Amino acid sequence: MRAIDTNVIVRYLTGDDPRQAAKARAVVDAGGVFVGTTVLLETEWVLRSVYSHTPTDAADALCAFCGLPGVTLESPVLVAGALARVKKGMDFADALHLGTAANCETMLTFDRRFIRTARGDAVRVAEP
């Protein structure tokens, strides 16, 4: 198994550099690739910041990528939950943070948007 970095996923998804995109496609399509959660976090950020994807479009692209047969995720349940939360309006990083706190009763933050978008989640999000 080979681990891939953010730039390989971005080239695969965007095709913005044809030469690198072809190499990325060959690697991913061959299968046996591992993707760390932090790589997905950075990929989502790049898709939004550099390529102007909406959060939902970035989540859809990541869902499709993560569902490819040769892709193995570090934390598939965590990522699936986070991507589902994004589709309900939560920031991807916040969604990952909340997913890692699944065994906690409350997550404390000063981020009011995070608190608002987490309403109804299994883990309560509140101000300290």
Secondary structure, DSSP 8 states (H G I E B T S, - for coil): -EE--HHHHHHHHH--SHHHHHHHHHHHHH--EEE-HHHHHHHHHHHHHTT---HHHHHHHHHHHHTSTTEEESSHHHHHHHHHHHTTT--HHHHHHHHHTTTSSEEE-S-HHHHHHTTTSSSEEE--
